[in-house]
Structure formats: structure tokens, C-alpha cells
Amino acid sequence: METVEFILYVSDQVLSTEFYEKLFNLTPSLNVPGMTEFNLSETVKLGLMPESGISNILCPVMPHPKIAHGIPRCELYLKLTNPADYLERGIQLGGKNISELQARDWGDIVGYIADLDGHVIAFAGNSNS
């Protein structure tokens, strides 16, 4: 694989772009009507696509994405050197606090929030650091 892109369906592209721009402290690499992209690393991107746009492809074979607004549909698991900073910033930007930063059984310290559309974001760090 050359590049991996995860695309979240969002109800408001502008609001979600502002949320992720401030959360990641990144400027989108692409920001046009219908798609916003952030380069998270050299080979990983996060895309934001309006629900109204993707519904033209998905519907009527699948339900309209707005039906699942606020229902956990995916999890972005981000390993960071400073997960506490991201967790706090996400909450300050309007993300919903799901679970405080704590040591987990699998060896990471992880805190969870939901973004403006209910997508789950896990901010993780190594519990040994």
C-alpha cells in the first residue's frame, strides 16, 4: 500500500474541519467542498466527507449516514507521545469525554472522546513512558 486514508462521514464539513485542524494543529492538505484531508503521517491521511455527498453513492443500497449520527461506527486509535494534551484539547473543542486517560490491559495508557459526529477517538501512549 502506498497510502492509507480513513474517511469519516460528517454532518458539517466546515465545523469538523475546524475541530480536527485545531485538535491536530494541522492545516488540511486538501479542503474543497465535499472533501477535507489531513496528512497524519507520510502514508496516512484522515478525510472528512459530508454525509450528504457520500449518500449519493451509498443510498438506497445502504442507509443514509445521518441515521447513525452519534452512534459509534469506528475508532481512530492514535498513538502519541502526549495523549493527555490531545485528550484535553479534544474536550475543549467540543468533543464528548468518554473515558479518562488510564492504563489499559493491553499495555497502553488511553483516553477516549467522541468527535462532533460521535466518531470515537482514542489518544494512546505507551504506559512505560
A tleap script that builds the chain and sets N, CA, C and O, in Angstrom:
source leaprc.protein.ff14SB
mol = sequence {
  NMET GLU THR VAL GLU PHE ILE LEU TYR VAL
  SER ASP GLN VAL LEU SER THR GLU PHE TYR
  GLU LYS LEU PHE ASN LEU THR PRO SER LEU
  ASN VAL PRO GLY MET THR GLU PHE ASN LEU
  SER GLU THR VAL LYS LEU GLY LEU MET PRO
  GLU SER GLY ILE SER ASN ILE LEU CYS PRO
  VAL MET PRO HIE PRO LYS ILE ALA HIE GLY
  ILE PRO ARG CYS GLU LEU TYR LEU LYS LEU
  THR ASN PRO ALA ASP TYR LEU GLU ARG GLY
  ILE GLN LEU GLY GLY LYS ASN ILE SER GLU
  LEU GLN ALA ARG ASP TRP GLY ASP ILE VAL
  GLY TYR ILE ALA ASP LEU ASP GLY HIE VAL
  ILE ALA PHE ALA GLY ASN SER ASN CSER
}
set mol.1.N position { 0.828 -1.181 0.000 }
set mol.1.CA position { 0.000 0.000 0.000 }
set mol.1.C position { 0.874 1.247 0.000 }
set mol.1.O position { 1.860 1.332 0.733 }
set mol.2.N position { 0.507 2.186 -0.811 }
set mol.2.CA position { 1.236 3.441 -0.861 }
set mol.2.C position { 0.743 4.415 0.199 }
set mol.2.O position { 1.536 5.042 0.901 }
set mol.3.N position { -0.569 4.532 0.306 }
set mol.3.CA position { -1.180 5.453 1.255 }
set mol.3.C position { -2.450 4.819 1.804 }
set mol.3.O position { -3.161 4.116 1.086 }
set mol.4.N position { -2.727 5.066 3.059 }
set mol.4.CA position { -3.979 4.640 3.678 }
set mol.4.C position { -4.733 5.896 4.074 }
set mol.4.O position { -4.180 6.784 4.724 }
set mol.5.N position { -6.004 5.969 3.679 }
set mol.5.CA position { -6.830 7.103 4.059 }
set mol.5.C position { -8.090 6.594 4.740 }
set mol.5.O position { -8.799 5.737 4.215 }
set mol.6.N position { -8.349 7.137 5.911 }
set mol.6.CA position { -9.566 6.850 6.641 }
set mol.6.C position { -10.490 8.037 6.434 }
set mol.6.O position { -10.097 9.179 6.673 }
set mol.7.N position { -11.722 7.778 5.989 }
set mol.7.CA position { -12.656 8.858 5.699 }
set mol.7.C position { -13.831 8.763 6.666 }
set mol.7.O position { -14.507 7.738 6.761 }
set mol.8.N position { -14.052 9.864 7.380 }
set mol.8.CA position { -15.190 9.958 8.285 }
set mol.8.C position { -16.304 10.733 7.596 }
set mol.8.O position { -16.053 11.765 6.973 }
set mol.9.N position { -17.525 10.245 7.705 }
set mol.9.CA position { -18.673 10.962 7.178 }
set mol.9.C position { -19.140 11.932 8.251 }
set mol.9.O position { -19.407 11.532 9.385 }
set mol.10.N position { -19.239 13.200 7.896 }
set mol.10.CA position { -19.544 14.248 8.870 }
set mol.10.C position { -20.782 15.024 8.450 }
set mol.10.O position { -21.081 15.148 7.262 }
set mol.11.N position { -21.493 15.540 9.434 }
set mol.11.CA position { -22.707 16.303 9.136 }
set mol.11.C position { -22.389 17.713 8.675 }
set mol.11.O position { -23.135 18.281 7.877 }
set mol.12.N position { -21.290 18.294 9.164 }
set mol.12.CA position { -20.920 19.658 8.802 }
set mol.12.C position { -19.416 19.688 8.525 }
set mol.12.O position { -18.607 19.667 9.452 }
set mol.13.N position { -19.054 19.737 7.252 }
set mol.13.CA position { -17.645 19.675 6.862 }
set mol.13.C position { -16.841 20.825 7.455 }
set mol.13.O position { -15.714 20.620 7.905 }
set mol.14.N position { -17.399 22.022 7.462 }
set mol.14.CA position { -16.674 23.188 7.968 }
set mol.14.C position { -16.389 23.045 9.460 }
set mol.14.O position { -15.254 23.245 9.892 }
set mol.15.N position { -17.407 22.701 10.252 }
set mol.15.CA position { -17.203 22.543 11.702 }
set mol.15.C position { -16.229 21.411 12.011 }
set mol.15.O position { -15.364 21.550 12.875 }
set mol.16.N position { -16.371 20.298 11.309 }
set mol.16.CA position { -15.475 19.168 11.552 }
set mol.16.C position { -14.048 19.497 11.130 }
set mol.16.O position { -13.095 19.076 11.786 }
set mol.17.N position { -13.893 20.241 10.046 }
set mol.17.CA position { -12.555 20.653 9.619 }
set mol.17.C position { -11.911 21.520 10.687 }
set mol.17.O position { -10.741 21.328 11.018 }
set mol.18.N position { -12.657 22.470 11.228 }
set mol.18.CA position { -12.123 23.332 12.288 }
set mol.18.C position { -11.743 22.506 13.517 }
set mol.18.O position { -10.696 22.737 14.123 }
set mol.19.N position { -12.590 21.546 13.885 }
set mol.19.CA position { -12.320 20.686 15.044 }
set mol.19.C position { -11.006 19.942 14.860 }
set mol.19.O position { -10.137 20.001 15.731 }
set mol.20.N position { -10.846 19.239 13.737 }
set mol.20.CA position { -9.646 18.433 13.518 }
set mol.20.C position { -8.418 19.296 13.257 }
set mol.20.O position { -7.310 18.909 13.628 }
set mol.21.N position { -8.586 20.440 12.637 }
set mol.21.CA position { -7.465 21.348 12.405 }
set mol.21.C position { -6.877 21.806 13.745 }
set mol.21.O position { -5.659 21.824 13.923 }
set mol.22.N position { -7.750 22.171 14.677 }
set mol.22.CA position { -7.289 22.620 15.995 }
set mol.22.C position { -6.831 21.443 16.854 }
set mol.22.O position { -5.874 21.569 17.618 }
set mol.23.N position { -7.502 20.309 16.735 }
set mol.23.CA position { -7.122 19.130 17.512 }
set mol.23.C position { -5.716 18.661 17.145 }
set mol.23.O position { -4.893 18.413 18.026 }
set mol.24.N position { -5.443 18.542 15.862 }
set mol.24.CA position { -4.154 18.044 15.392 }
set mol.24.C position { -3.114 19.147 15.210 }
set mol.24.O position { -1.933 18.866 15.007 }
set mol.25.N position { -3.556 20.392 15.282 }
set mol.25.CA position { -2.678 21.530 14.998 }
set mol.25.C position { -2.055 21.359 13.602 }
set mol.25.O position { -0.854 21.545 13.405 }
set mol.26.N position { -2.923 20.997 12.646 }
set mol.26.CA position { -2.517 20.760 11.258 }
set mol.26.C position { -3.410 21.537 10.308 }
set mol.26.O position { -4.603 21.702 10.561 }
set mol.27.N position { -2.842 22.006 9.235 }
set mol.27.CA position { -3.611 22.598 8.152 }
set mol.27.C position { -3.987 21.479 7.184 }
set mol.27.O position { -3.145 20.641 6.860 }
set mol.28.N position { -5.227 21.450 6.721 }
set mol.28.CA position { -5.600 20.397 5.762 }
set mol.28.C position { -4.724 20.456 4.511 }
set mol.28.O position { -4.367 21.536 4.042 }
set mol.29.N position { -4.390 19.300 3.988 }
set mol.29.CA position { -3.649 19.232 2.725 }
set mol.29.C position { -4.596 19.421 1.547 }
set mol.29.O position { -4.167 19.779 0.450 }
set mol.30.N position { -5.876 19.183 1.774 }
set mol.30.CA position { -6.921 19.395 0.779 }
set mol.30.C position { -8.156 19.864 1.530 }
set mol.30.O position { -8.523 19.278 2.549 }
set mol.31.N position { -8.798 20.913 1.037 }
set mol.31.CA position { -10.017 21.392 1.678 }
set mol.31.C position { -10.883 22.052 0.616 }
set mol.31.O position { -10.801 23.257 0.376 }
set mol.32.N position { -11.715 21.227 -0.012 }
set mol.32.CA position { -12.621 21.684 -1.059 }
set mol.32.C position { -14.022 21.204 -0.696 }
set mol.32.O position { -14.164 20.270 0.094 }
set mol.33.N position { -15.051 21.817 -1.253 }
set mol.33.CA position { -16.395 21.325 -0.973 }
set mol.33.C position { -16.496 19.832 -1.292 }
set mol.33.O position { -16.233 19.406 -2.417 }
set mol.34.N position { -16.872 19.066 -0.311 }
set mol.34.CA position { -17.020 17.623 -0.489 }
set mol.34.C position { -15.885 16.783 0.073 }
set mol.34.O position { -16.043 15.569 0.206 }
set mol.35.N position { -14.730 17.388 0.415 }
set mol.35.CA position { -13.639 16.591 0.985 }
set mol.35.C position { -12.587 17.476 1.636 }
set mol.35.O position { -12.121 18.463 1.066 }
set mol.36.N position { -12.235 17.085 2.844 }
set mol.36.CA position { -11.100 17.671 3.554 }
set mol.36.C position { -10.164 16.527 3.890 }
set mol.36.O position { -10.610 15.455 4.297 }
set mol.37.N position { -8.862 16.749 3.721 }
set mol.37.CA position { -7.876 15.722 4.050 }
set mol.37.C position { -6.776 16.311 4.917 }
set mol.37.O position { -6.331 17.441 4.717 }
set mol.38.N position { -6.349 15.503 5.893 }
set mol.38.CA position { -5.216 15.843 6.746 }
set mol.38.C position { -4.166 14.756 6.568 }
set mol.38.O position { -4.487 13.569 6.631 }
set mol.39.N position { -2.920 15.147 6.347 }
set mol.39.CA position { -1.814 14.191 6.297 }
set mol.39.C position { -1.350 13.942 7.728 }
set mol.39.O position { -0.694 14.791 8.332 }
set mol.40.N position { -1.697 12.773 8.265 }
set mol.40.CA position { -1.316 12.437 9.639 }
set mol.40.C position { 0.113 11.921 9.715 }
set mol.40.O position { 0.780 12.065 10.739 }
set mol.41.N position { 0.574 11.321 8.631 }
set mol.41.CA position { 1.959 10.886 8.516 }
set mol.41.C position { 2.271 10.849 7.027 }
set mol.41.O position { 1.456 11.272 6.206 }
set mol.42.N position { 3.415 10.358 6.688 }
set mol.42.CA position { 3.808 10.310 5.287 }
set mol.42.C position { 2.882 9.419 4.457 }
set mol.42.O position { 2.709 9.652 3.261 }
set mol.43.N position { 2.288 8.405 5.082 }
set mol.43.CA position { 1.468 7.448 4.337 }
set mol.43.C position { 0.050 7.298 4.871 }
set mol.43.O position { -0.685 6.426 4.406 }
set mol.44.N position { -0.357 8.123 5.833 }
set mol.44.CA position { -1.697 8.008 6.426 }
set mol.44.C position { -2.406 9.357 6.363 }
set mol.44.O position { -1.862 10.387 6.760 }
set mol.45.N position { -3.639 9.320 5.852 }
set mol.45.CA position { -4.463 10.523 5.765 }
set mol.45.C position { -5.777 10.299 6.496 }
set mol.45.O position { -6.262 9.174 6.618 }
set mol.46.N position { -6.338 11.399 6.979 }
set mol.46.CA position { -7.695 11.394 7.524 }
set mol.46.C position { -8.522 12.288 6.628 }
set mol.46.O position { -8.176 13.447 6.401 }
set mol.47.N position { -9.624 11.745 6.115 }
set mol.47.CA position { -10.523 12.509 5.265 }
set mol.47.C position { -11.835 12.791 5.978 }
set mol.47.O position { -12.295 11.994 6.796 }
set mol.48.N position { -12.426 13.923 5.664 }
set mol.48.CA position { -13.742 14.303 6.175 }
set mol.48.C position { -14.640 14.536 4.968 }
set mol.48.O position { -14.368 15.407 4.142 }
set mol.49.N position { -15.711 13.756 4.868 }
set mol.49.CA position { -16.622 13.860 3.729 }
set mol.49.C position { -18.035 14.108 4.248 }
set mol.49.O position { -18.493 13.406 5.150 }
set mol.50.N position { -18.725 15.088 3.696 }
set mol.50.CA position { -20.093 15.346 4.131 }
set mol.50.C position { -21.005 14.144 3.896 }
set mol.50.O position { -20.931 13.478 2.863 }
set mol.51.N position { -21.860 13.886 4.873 }
set mol.51.CA position { -22.832 12.798 4.741 }
set mol.51.C position { -23.686 12.968 3.489 }
set mol.51.O position { -24.022 11.996 2.813 }
set mol.52.N position { -24.028 14.212 3.197 }
set mol.52.CA position { -24.888 14.469 2.036 }
set mol.52.C position { -24.209 14.060 0.732 }
set mol.52.O position { -24.880 13.624 -0.203 }
set mol.53.N position { -22.892 14.195 0.660 }
set mol.53.CA position { -22.171 13.823 -0.549 }
set mol.53.C position { -22.063 12.321 -0.734 }
set mol.53.O position { -22.337 11.803 -1.817 }
set mol.54.N position { -21.671 11.627 0.306 }
set mol.54.CA position { -21.490 10.176 0.196 }
set mol.54.C position { -22.830 9.457 0.044 }
set mol.54.O position { -22.882 8.352 -0.497 }
set mol.55.N position { -23.905 10.071 0.515 }
set mol.55.CA position { -25.217 9.430 0.394 }
set mol.55.C position { -25.597 9.219 -1.070 }
set mol.55.O position { -26.368 8.312 -1.385 }
set mol.56.N position { -25.058 10.055 -1.974 }
set mol.56.CA position { -25.330 9.876 -3.403 }
set mol.56.C position { -24.781 8.552 -3.919 }
set mol.56.O position { -25.302 7.998 -4.886 }
set mol.57.N position { -23.741 8.048 -3.284 }
set mol.57.CA position { -23.151 6.767 -3.674 }
set mol.57.C position { -23.782 5.616 -2.898 }
set mol.57.O position { -24.076 4.568 -3.473 }
set mol.58.N position { -23.989 5.802 -1.609 }
set mol.58.CA position { -24.439 4.718 -0.733 }
set mol.58.C position { -25.927 4.399 -0.841 }
set mol.58.O position { -26.323 3.233 -0.807 }
set mol.59.N position { -26.735 5.423 -0.968 }
set mol.59.CA position { -28.188 5.239 -0.911 }
set mol.59.C position { -28.729 4.942 -2.307 }
set mol.59.O position { -28.224 5.515 -3.273 }
set mol.60.N position { -29.702 4.100 -2.458 }
set mol.60.CA position { -30.538 3.454 -1.453 }
set mol.60.C position { -30.054 2.069 -1.018 }
set mol.60.O position { -30.736 1.395 -0.247 }
set mol.61.N position { -28.886 1.637 -1.502 }
set mol.61.CA position { -28.395 0.300 -1.133 }
set mol.61.C position { -28.119 0.219 0.367 }
set mol.61.O position { -28.356 -0.814 0.991 }
set mol.62.N position { -27.618 1.310 0.939 }
set mol.62.CA position { -27.324 1.363 2.377 }
set mol.62.C position { -28.094 2.530 2.978 }
set mol.62.O position { -28.511 3.433 2.252 }
set mol.63.N position { -28.290 2.523 4.309 }
set mol.63.CA position { -28.984 3.642 4.956 }
set mol.63.C position { -28.180 4.934 4.833 }
set mol.63.O position { -26.956 4.905 4.714 }
set mol.64.N position { -28.873 6.049 4.863 }
set mol.64.CA position { -28.215 7.359 4.837 }
set mol.64.C position { -27.337 7.476 6.078 }
set mol.64.O position { -27.791 7.137 7.171 }
set mol.65.N position { -26.092 7.945 5.949 }
set mol.65.CA position { -25.185 8.031 7.096 }
set mol.65.C position { -25.713 8.880 8.255 }
set mol.65.O position { -25.335 8.642 9.402 }
set mol.66.N position { -26.574 9.863 7.984 }
set mol.66.CA position { -27.072 10.712 9.078 }
set mol.66.C position { -27.894 9.924 10.091 }
set mol.66.O position { -28.055 10.363 11.230 }
set mol.67.N position { -28.409 8.781 9.697 }
set mol.67.CA position { -29.181 7.941 10.620 }
set mol.67.C position { -28.301 7.461 11.775 }
set mol.67.O position { -28.791 7.245 12.884 }
set mol.68.N position { -27.001 7.295 11.514 }
set mol.68.CA position { -26.079 6.781 12.531 }
set mol.68.C position { -25.370 7.888 13.297 }
set mol.68.O position { -24.449 7.608 14.065 }
set mol.69.N position { -25.781 9.147 13.105 }
set mol.69.CA position { -25.117 10.266 13.792 }
set mol.69.C position { -25.098 10.012 15.304 }
set mol.69.O position { -26.137 9.786 15.926 }
set mol.70.N position { -23.906 10.054 15.868 }
set mol.70.CA position { -23.756 9.853 17.303 }
set mol.70.C position { -23.643 8.404 17.738 }
set mol.70.O position { -23.385 8.128 18.909 }
set mol.71.N position { -23.831 7.477 16.814 }
set mol.71.CA position { -23.679 6.060 17.125 }
set mol.71.C position { -22.246 5.678 16.785 }
set mol.71.O position { -21.809 5.921 15.660 }
set mol.72.N position { -21.494 5.086 17.718 }
set mol.72.CA position { -20.104 4.721 17.408 }
set mol.72.C position { -20.035 3.787 16.202 }
set mol.72.O position { -20.637 2.713 16.190 }
set mol.73.N position { -19.282 4.226 15.184 }
set mol.73.CA position { -19.158 3.442 13.955 }
set mol.73.C position { -17.723 3.064 13.668 }
set mol.73.O position { -17.457 2.145 12.893 }
set mol.74.N position { -16.796 3.773 14.293 }
set mol.74.CA position { -15.384 3.479 14.088 }
set mol.74.C position { -14.618 4.060 15.266 }
set mol.74.O position { -15.171 4.773 16.103 }
set mol.75.N position { -13.356 3.740 15.309 }
set mol.75.CA position { -12.474 4.311 16.329 }
set mol.75.C position { -11.162 4.690 15.660 }
set mol.75.O position { -10.544 3.872 14.978 }
set mol.76.N position { -10.744 5.922 15.858 }
set mol.76.CA position { -9.411 6.338 15.454 }
set mol.76.C position { -8.517 6.130 16.665 }
set mol.76.O position { -8.701 6.792 17.687 }
set mol.77.N position { -7.565 5.235 16.569 }
set mol.77.CA position { -6.660 4.930 17.673 }
set mol.77.C position { -5.337 5.576 17.337 }
set mol.77.O position { -4.601 5.096 16.474 }
set mol.78.N position { -5.033 6.672 18.024 }
set mol.78.CA position { -3.855 7.471 17.709 }
set mol.78.C position { -2.809 7.313 18.802 }
set mol.78.O position { -3.044 7.694 19.949 }
set mol.79.N position { -1.657 6.753 18.453 }
set mol.79.CA position { -0.551 6.616 19.414 }
set mol.79.C position { 0.292 7.876 19.348 }
set mol.79.O position { 0.793 8.255 18.290 }
set mol.80.N position { 0.440 8.520 20.503 }
set mol.80.CA position { 1.077 9.830 20.589 }
set mol.80.C position { 2.048 9.865 21.755 }
set mol.80.O position { 1.959 9.050 22.674 }
set mol.81.N position { 2.970 10.808 21.713 }
set mol.81.CA position { 3.874 10.974 22.859 }
set mol.81.C position { 3.211 11.770 23.979 }
set mol.81.O position { 3.669 11.729 25.120 }
set mol.82.N position { 2.136 12.491 23.664 }
set mol.82.CA position { 1.462 13.329 24.664 }
set mol.82.C position { -0.057 13.170 24.590 }
set mol.82.O position { -0.756 14.137 24.287 }
set mol.83.N position { -0.581 11.975 24.858 }
set mol.83.CA position { -2.026 11.752 24.714 }
set mol.83.C position { -2.877 12.640 25.616 }
set mol.83.O position { -3.991 13.000 25.237 }
set mol.84.N position { -2.387 12.999 26.787 }
set mol.84.CA position { -3.174 13.835 27.703 }
set mol.84.C position { -3.465 15.200 27.084 }
set mol.84.O position { -4.563 15.734 27.246 }
set mol.85.N position { -2.491 15.763 26.380 }
set mol.85.CA position { -2.690 17.061 25.730 }
set mol.85.C position { -3.791 16.986 24.678 }
set mol.85.O position { -4.644 17.870 24.601 }
set mol.86.N position { -3.772 15.937 23.874 }
set mol.86.CA position { -4.777 15.777 22.828 }
set mol.86.C position { -6.161 15.517 23.422 }
set mol.86.O position { -7.162 16.049 22.942 }
set mol.87.N position { -6.205 14.708 24.454 }
set mol.87.CA position { -7.483 14.413 25.096 }
set mol.87.C position { -8.119 15.693 25.630 }
set mol.87.O position { -9.299 15.946 25.388 }
set mol.88.N position { -7.355 16.489 26.343 }
set mol.88.CA position { -7.861 17.738 26.911 }
set mol.88.C position { -8.267 18.715 25.810 }
set mol.88.O position { -9.315 19.354 25.901 }
set mol.89.N position { -7.441 18.830 24.772 }
set mol.89.CA position { -7.758 19.739 23.671 }
set mol.89.C position { -9.040 19.298 22.972 }
set mol.89.O position { -9.877 20.131 22.625 }
set mol.90.N position { -9.193 18.001 22.764 }
set mol.90.CA position { -10.403 17.483 22.120 }
set mol.90.C position { -11.658 17.822 22.898 }
set mol.90.O position { -12.681 18.171 22.310 }
set mol.91.N position { -11.587 17.723 24.205 }
set mol.91.CA position { -12.734 18.055 25.058 }
set mol.91.C position { -13.009 19.561 24.994 }
set mol.91.O position { -14.162 19.978 24.891 }
set mol.92.N position { -11.961 20.365 25.055 }
set mol.92.CA position { -12.130 21.819 24.973 }
set mol.92.C position { -12.737 22.255 23.642 }
set mol.92.O position { -13.431 23.271 23.584 }
set mol.93.N position { -12.484 21.505 22.580 }
set mol.93.CA position { -13.014 21.840 21.262 }
set mol.93.C position { -14.443 21.342 21.043 }
set mol.93.O position { -15.008 21.534 19.966 }
set mol.94.N position { -15.026 20.706 22.058 }
set mol.94.CA position { -16.405 20.254 21.946 }
set mol.94.C position { -16.578 18.761 21.829 }
set mol.94.O position { -17.699 18.274 21.684 }
set mol.95.N position { -15.471 18.018 21.891 }
set mol.95.CA position { -15.575 16.561 21.888 }
set mol.95.C position { -16.169 16.073 23.196 }
set mol.95.O position { -15.995 16.703 24.239 }
set mol.96.N position { -16.866 14.958 23.138 }
set mol.96.CA position { -17.514 14.384 24.322 }
set mol.96.C position { -16.542 13.444 25.032 }
set mol.96.O position { -16.014 12.510 24.429 }
set mol.97.N position { -16.312 13.701 26.317 }
set mol.97.CA position { -15.421 12.858 27.106 }
set mol.97.C position { -16.083 11.502 27.328 }
set mol.97.O position { -17.177 11.423 27.886 }
set mol.98.N position { -15.424 10.449 26.895 }
set mol.98.CA position { -15.959 9.095 27.067 }
set mol.98.C position { -15.269 8.391 28.227 }
set mol.98.O position { -15.931 7.808 29.086 }
set mol.99.N position { -13.937 8.445 28.254 }
set mol.99.CA position { -13.185 7.741 29.285 }
set mol.99.C position { -11.861 8.456 29.515 }
set mol.99.O position { -11.130 8.754 28.571 }
set mol.100.N position { -11.567 8.723 30.762 }
set mol.100.CA position { -10.329 9.419 31.126 }
set mol.100.C position { -9.100 8.599 30.744 }
set mol.100.O position { -9.179 7.385 30.557 }
set mol.101.N position { -7.993 9.267 30.635 }
set mol.101.CA position { -6.720 8.629 30.349 }
set mol.101.C position { -6.365 7.690 31.497 }
set mol.101.O position { -6.301 8.107 32.654 }
set mol.102.N position { -6.137 6.426 31.169 }
set mol.102.CA position { -5.766 5.449 32.193 }
set mol.102.C position { -5.062 4.261 31.564 }
set mol.102.O position { -5.169 4.024 30.361 }
set mol.103.N position { -4.345 3.522 32.386 }
set mol.103.CA position { -3.655 2.318 31.922 }
set mol.103.C position { -4.686 1.274 31.525 }
set mol.103.O position { -5.649 1.027 32.251 }
set mol.104.N position { -4.475 0.673 30.377 }
set mol.104.CA position { -5.388 -0.360 29.864 }
set mol.104.C position { -4.687 -1.713 29.905 }
set mol.104.O position { -3.461 -1.794 29.977 }
set mol.105.N position { -5.486 -2.766 29.859 }
set mol.105.CA position { -4.968 -4.136 29.951 }
set mol.105.C position { -3.963 -4.481 28.860 }
set mol.105.O position { -3.120 -5.355 29.063 }
set mol.106.N position { -4.028 -3.825 27.720 }
set mol.106.CA position { -3.157 -4.163 26.598 }
set mol.106.C position { -1.828 -3.416 26.620 }
set mol.106.O position { -1.033 -3.546 25.690 }
set mol.107.N position { -1.575 -2.626 27.682 }
set mol.107.CA position { -0.262 -2.019 27.856 }
set mol.107.C position { -0.142 -0.553 27.500 }
set mol.107.O position { 0.915 0.041 27.716 }
set mol.108.N position { -1.198 0.055 26.957 }
set mol.108.CA position { -1.171 1.484 26.647 }
set mol.108.C position { -1.939 2.263 27.709 }
set mol.108.O position { -2.807 1.722 28.394 }
set mol.109.N position { -1.600 3.541 27.830 }
set mol.109.CA position { -2.486 4.446 28.558 }
set mol.109.C position { -3.347 5.109 27.487 }
set mol.109.O position { -2.829 5.602 26.486 }
set mol.110.N position { -4.661 5.120 27.701 }
set mol.110.CA position { -5.580 5.570 26.657 }
set mol.110.C position { -6.730 6.349 27.270 }
set mol.110.O position { -7.268 5.975 28.312 }
set mol.111.N position { -7.098 7.438 26.607 }
set mol.111.CA position { -8.300 8.192 26.926 }
set mol.111.C position { -9.148 8.286 25.671 }
set mol.111.O position { -8.620 8.299 24.559 }
set mol.112.N position { -10.458 8.352 25.844 }
set mol.112.CA position { -11.379 8.328 24.712 }
set mol.112.C position { -12.300 9.544 24.718 }
set mol.112.O position { -12.787 9.971 25.765 }
set mol.113.N position { -12.528 10.095 23.519 }
set mol.113.CA position { -13.554 11.106 23.319 }
set mol.113.C position { -14.359 10.721 22.084 }
set mol.113.O position { -13.977 9.827 21.329 }
set mol.114.N position { -15.484 11.414 21.891 }
set mol.114.CA position { -16.241 11.331 20.641 }
set mol.114.C position { -16.147 12.694 19.974 }
set mol.114.O position { -16.256 13.722 20.642 }
set mol.115.N position { -15.946 12.711 18.666 }
set mol.115.CA position { -15.881 13.987 17.953 }
set mol.115.C position { -17.288 14.551 17.788 }
set mol.115.O position { -18.228 14.035 18.392 }
set mol.116.N position { -17.450 15.584 16.994 }
set mol.116.CA position { -18.724 16.270 16.841 }
set mol.116.C position { -19.808 15.390 16.229 }
set mol.116.O position { -20.995 15.670 16.402 }
set mol.117.N position { -19.426 14.333 15.519 }
set mol.117.CA position { -20.381 13.412 14.908 }
set mol.117.C position { -20.483 12.080 15.634 }
set mol.117.O position { -21.188 11.178 15.182 }
set mol.118.N position { -19.782 11.951 16.761 }
set mol.118.CA position { -19.845 10.722 17.535 }
set mol.118.C position { -18.800 9.693 17.160 }
set mol.118.O position { -18.834 8.579 17.683 }
set mol.119.N position { -17.859 10.024 16.265 }
set mol.119.CA position { -16.768 9.097 15.960 }
set mol.119.C position { -15.842 9.041 17.172 }
set mol.119.O position { -15.491 10.076 17.739 }
set mol.120.N position { -15.457 7.860 17.558 }
set mol.120.CA position { -14.620 7.667 18.739 }
set mol.120.C position { -13.154 7.899 18.382 }
set mol.120.O position { -12.650 7.378 17.387 }
set mol.121.N position { -12.481 8.690 19.217 }
set mol.121.CA position { -11.047 8.933 19.061 }
set mol.121.C position { -10.364 8.488 20.334 }
set mol.121.O position { -10.698 8.958 21.422 }
set mol.122.N position { -9.404 7.580 20.204 }
set mol.122.CA position { -8.605 7.126 21.342 }
set mol.122.C position { -7.230 7.768 21.233 }
set mol.122.O position { -6.573 7.677 20.196 }
set mol.123.N position { -6.803 8.414 22.302 }
set mol.123.CA position { -5.475 9.011 22.384 }
set mol.123.C position { -4.645 8.118 23.290 }
set mol.123.O position { -4.913 8.005 24.486 }
set mol.124.N position { -3.641 7.489 22.712 }
set mol.124.CA position { -2.886 6.463 23.428 }
set mol.124.C position { -1.413 6.793 23.502 }
set mol.124.O position { -0.849 7.447 22.625 }
set mol.125.N position { -0.815 6.324 24.567 }
set mol.125.CA position { 0.622 6.410 24.751 }
set mol.125.C position { 1.092 5.135 25.412 }
set mol.125.O position { 0.292 4.376 25.960 }
set mol.126.N position { 2.365 4.905 25.360 }
set mol.126.CA position { 2.954 3.733 25.987 }
set mol.126.C position { 2.954 3.922 27.489 }
set mol.126.O position { 3.400 4.963 27.971 }
set mol.127.N position { 2.476 2.966 28.232 }
set mol.127.CA position { 2.410 3.099 29.688 }
set mol.127.C position { 3.786 3.060 30.320 }
set mol.127.O position { 3.927 3.384 31.500 }
set mol.128.N position { 4.812 2.670 29.564 }
set mol.128.CA position { 6.167 2.632 30.090 }
set mol.128.C position { 6.893 3.966 29.971 }
set mol.128.O position { 8.003 4.119 30.482 }
set mol.129.N position { 6.262 4.944 29.288 }
set mol.129.CA position { 6.941 6.231 29.111 }
set mol.129.C position { 6.470 7.268 30.088 }
set mol.129.O position { 6.948 8.402 30.063 }
savepdb mol mol.pdb
quit
